[in-house]
Amino acid sequence: MENCLFCKIIAGEIPSTKVYEDEYVYAFRDINPQAPVHVLIVPKIHISCADDINETNSAVIAHIFEVVPKIAAAEGLTNGYRIVNCCGEDGGQTVYHLHFHLLGGKKLGENF
């Protein structure tokens, strides 16, 4: 998507602090962290939101959850972490490229 912020970050057109990258996934530090560790994990293919996950792209989402523990371990999150996904306006999604927030580094409250 030509105007997608995260597509531009993945393409290197907008700078980011990369944490992890492979053929399918790009992960980088959030510029407005909500916890000591706040990493955004995005598929390299453009998927607008969780509503658009289907049989043709679900393997990429499964792969994201295969690399989450690797990223968490590399970030020192040995005592737990939270994964958050926002879908749609009412869900709080502000960038319409599917992404997962990896949050940790402190005891997180019960509220999301």
Stockholm file with secondary structure:
# STOCKHOLM 1.0

chainA/1-112         MENCLFCKIIAGEIPSTKVYEDEYVYAFRDINPQAPVHVLIVPKIHISCADDINETNSAVIAHIFEVVPKIAAAEGLTNGYRIVNCCGEDGGQTVYHLHFHLLGGKKLGENF
#=GR chainA/1-112 SS CTTCHHHHHHTTSSCCCEEEECSSEEEEECSSCSSSEEEEEEESSCCCSGGGCCTTTHHHHHHHHHHHHHHHHHTTCTTCEEEECCCSTTTTCCSSSCCEEEEESSCCCSCC
#=GC SS_cons         CTTCHHHHHHTTSSCCCEEEECSSEEEEECSSCSSSEEEEEEESSCCCSGGGCCTTTHHHHHHHHHHHHHHHHHTTCTTCEEEECCCSTTTTCCSSSCCEEEEESSCCCSCC
//
